[in-house]
């Protein structure tokens, strides 16, 4: 599973501004929190920008397409005198996109409602990053930078961490992400092959027959006996 996380704007493009805040700074901080939390899951997360740099909209979509990402999530902050949370998909979004975006929107919207902010709904817009990406894509508009109450939350690092946690929770639930276990079944099988204890390819979830199990055990016993013999010869 590969996710492209897209903190909007950057470089000379500050995005929306208000109450002493800049959209480009807020969404980059939010993206970094999201990426950090997703490190606990079996997913590859790639950001369209990692610093205050300009990246064209076309380049963002191209990156996602070139990497054959499974999901694209663009992070933004709203402006225009409103309040609350809304998200966007393309007007011609596929059923899969509508389903995934709807589930993610519902999870994040519930967080905002609990904080006393309105859910402005899942909307449709012909944004380039939604139109040109070849995978399910959603754009999240988090509060209004020109609303004093909204901006006070956006300026609060604790609030941003909470929001990042909710976005991660939504992605985990929506995309079915699994926690890192620290155990690599495919890697363990490869090690057995390298050591000569098995000779065939095996899928991690494939059943092992008694014949295969016996062959591995006998090879282990042969090596144990050989090592004991060598130790005896040295003695």
MARBALO-418058 format. One record per atom (N, C-alpha, C): x, y, z. Coordinates in steps of 0.2 Angstrom, whole numbers, plus 5000, padded with zeros to 4 digits. Layout:
XYZ;...
END
This chain:
500449945000;500050005000;500450065000;500350114995;500750174995;500250234995;500350284999;499950345000;500350404998;500150444994;500450514993;500050564997;500450595002;500150645006;500350715003;499950755002;500050814998;499850885002;500450905006;500350975009;500251025004;499751065003;499651114998;500151174998;500151204993;500551264992;501251254994;501651304996;502351304997;502751354993;503351374996;503751414992;503451484992;503451514986;503151584985;502351584986;502151524985;501351514986;501151504993;500951554997;500851545004;500151515005;499751505000;499051485001;498651535005;498151515008;497751565012;498151595018;497951655020;498351685026;497751725030;497951725036;497451755041;497651745048;497551795052;497651795059;498351775061;498851795057;499551785058;499751715056;499351685052;499551615050;499551605042;499951555040;499951545033;499851475032;499351465027;499151395025;499751345024;500251365020;500751325018;501151295024;501251335029;501551315036;501151265039;500451275040;500051235044;499951165041;499851165034;499751095031;500451055031;500951095031;501651055031;501751025038;501551065043;501651035050;501150975051;500550985048;500050935049;500250865045;500550875039;500750825035;501350785039;501750815042;502350785045;502050745051;501550775055;501250735060;500950665058;500550675052;500250615049;500750565047;501250585044;501850535041;502150505047;502250545053;502550515058;502150455061;501450475062;501050425065;500950365060;500950375054;500850315049;501450275049;502050295052;502650255053;502450185057;501950185060;501750125064;501350075060;501250085054;500850045050;501250025043;500949965041;501249935035;501049975028;501350035028;501150075022;501750125020;501850135014;502350185012;502050255011;502250305014;501950365013;502450415010;502250445005;502750495001;502450565001;502750615003;502550685003;502750714997;502250754994;502450794988;502950854989;502950874996;503450914998;503650905005;504350915006;504550905013;504750965017;504751025013;504951085016;504551135012;504751205014;504451255011;504651275004;504451224999;504651234992;504051234988;504151264982;503651264977;503551204973;503051174973;502951114968;502251124965;502351124958;501751134954;501151084955;500551094954;500051054954;500150994950;500351004944;500450954939;501050904941;501550934944;502050884947;501850844953;501350874957;501050834962;500750774959;500250784955;499850724952;500350674948;500850704944;501350664941;501750614946;501950644951;502250604956;501850544958;501250554960;500750504962;500650454957;500550474950;500450424945;501150384943;501650424943;502350384942;502450334947;502250344953;502450294959;501850244959;501350254955;500750204955;500450204962;500350264965;500150264972;499450234972;499250204978;498550184979;498050234982;498250284985;497850334987;498250404988;497850454986;498150524986;497650564991;498050604996;497650645000;498050715001;497650764999;497950824999;497650865005;498150905008;497950935015;497951015013;497351045015;497351115014;496951145020;496951215021;496651255026;496151305022;495551315024;495051355020;495151425022;494751465018;494751535019;494051565016;493851625018;493251645014;492651665019;492851665025;492351685030;491851635033;492051575032;491651515035;491951485041;491751425042;492051395048;491851315047;492351275050;492251205050;492651165044;492451105043;492751055039;492351035033;492751035027;492451005021;492950965017;492750925013;493250885009;492950885002;493450864997;493250864990;493450804986;493050784981;493250734976;493150764970;493350734964;493250754958;492450744956;492150784952;491450774950;491350704946;491850684943;491850614939;492150564943;492250564950;492550514954;492250454953;492650394953;492450334953;492050314959;491650254959;491350234965;491850214970;492450184969;492950174974;493150234977;493250294973;493450354976;492950384981;492250374978;491750404982;491650364989;491750304989;491750264995;492250275000;492850274997;493450295002;493450365004;493350415000;493350475002;492750495007;492150455006;491650465011;491750435018;492150385018;492250355024;492750395028;493250425024;493750465027;493450535030;493050555026;492750625027;492350615034;491950555034;491550545040;491950545047;492450515046;492950505052;493150575054;493450615050;493750675051;493150725053;492550725050;492050765052;491750755059;491750695061;491550675068;492050705073;492650715071;493150745076;492950815076;492850855071;492650925071;492050935074;491550895073;490850905076;490950905084;491350855086;491450845093;491850915096;492250945092;492551005094;492151065093;491551055091;491051115090;491051145083;491351115078;491351145072;490951115067;490651145062;490151115058;490451075052;490151015050;490350975045;489951005039;490451035034;490151065028;490051015022;490250955023;490050905019;490650885014;490550825011;490950805005;490750834999;491150874996;490950914990;491350884983;491150914978;491450904971;491750964968;492350954966;492651014962;493150984957;493251024952;493751004946;494451024948;494751014954;495351024956;495850984952;496451014950;496950974946;497150914949;497350914956;497550854959;497050804960;496450824959;495950764959;495750744952;495850784947;495650764941;496250724937;496850744939;497450714935;497750654939;497550634945;497750584948;497450514946;497750464945;497550404942;497250354948;497250374954;497050334960;496550374963;496150344968;495750374972;496050434976;495750494975;496050554978;495550594982;495750624987;495250674991;495650734993;495350784994;495650844996;495250875003;495650875008;495350895015;495450975016;494951005017;494951075019;494851085027;495351095031;495351095038;495251165041;494651185043;494451245046;494651305041;494451365044;494551425040;495051475044;495651485040;496151525043;495951595044;495451625041;495251695042;494651695047;494551645051;494051645056;494451645063;494351685067;494751685073;494751625077;494151595078;494051535082;494351475079;494251475072;494651415068;495351425068;495551485067;496351495067;496651485074;496251495079;496551485086;496751405087;496351365084;496451295084;497051275080;497051305074;497551285069;498251305072;498251365076;498851385079;499051345085;498651295087;498851255093;499151195091;499751185093;500151125091;499751055093;499451065099;499151005102;498550985097;498151035095;497551025091;497850995084;498351015081;498650985075;498750915076;499150895082;499250825083;498650785084;498150815087;497550775087;497250765081;497250815077;496950815070;497350765066;497950765066;498350715063;498250645065;498150635071;497950565074;497250545071;496750595070;496150575067;496150555060;496550595056;496650585049;496950515048;497450495052;497850435052;497250375054;496950385059;496350335061;495950325055;495750385051;495250375046;495650335040;496250355039;496650315033;496650245035;496850225041;496950155043;496250125042;495750155045;495050115044;494850115037;494950165033;494650165026;495050125022;495750125022;496150085018;496350015021;496150005027;496249935030;497049925031;497349975034;498049975035;498149935041;498749895041;498949845047;499449875051;499449865057;500049885061;500649845060;501249885060;501849845060;501949795065;502149735064;502149685069;502949665071;503349695067;504049675068;504249605066;503849575063;503949505060;503849505052;504349485049;504349485042;504249415039;503649385038;503649315036;503949295030;503949345025;504249325018;505049325019;505249375024;505949375025;506249315029;505849285033;506049225037;506049165032;505549165027;505649115022;506249115018;506449175016;507049195012;507649165016;507649175022;508249155026;508249085026;507749045027;507748975027;508048945020;507848985015;508048965008;508848975008;509049035010;509749045010;510148995014;509848975019;510248925024;510148855021;509848845016;509748775013;509248735016;508848755021;508348715025;507748705021;507648745016;507048735011;507348755004;507048724999;507248734992;506748764988;506148764990;505648794985;505348854988;505048894983;504748954985;504048944989;503948984994;503348974998;503049035000;502349044999;502049105001;501949105008;501949165012;501949165019;501349135022;500749135018;500149105021;499949035018;500449005015;500348945012;500448885017;500048835016;500048775021;500748735020;500948715026;501548665025;501348595026;501548555022;501448485023;501848445027;501648395030;502148355034;502748335031;502748325025;503348305021;503848365021;503648425020;504048485020;504348495027;503848485032;504048495039;504648445041;504548385039;505048335040;505648345037;505648365031;506248385027;506648435031;506348495033;506648545037;506948515043;506548475047;506848455053;507448405052;507448365047;507948315046;508648355044;508548415040;509048455038;509348485044;508948505049;509248535055;509648485059;509348425059;509648375063;510348355060;510348355053;510948335050;511448385052;511348445052;511748505053;512048495061;511548485065;511748475072;512248415073;512048365070;512548305070;513248315068;513248355062;513848375059;514248415063;513948465066;514248515071;514548475077;514148425080;514348385085;514948345083;514948315077;515548275075;516148315074;516048375072;516648425071;516948435078;516448455083;516748465089;517048415093;516848345091;517148285094;517848275091;517848285084;518548285081;519048325084;518848385086;519348435088;519548415095;519048385099;519248365106;519748305106;
END
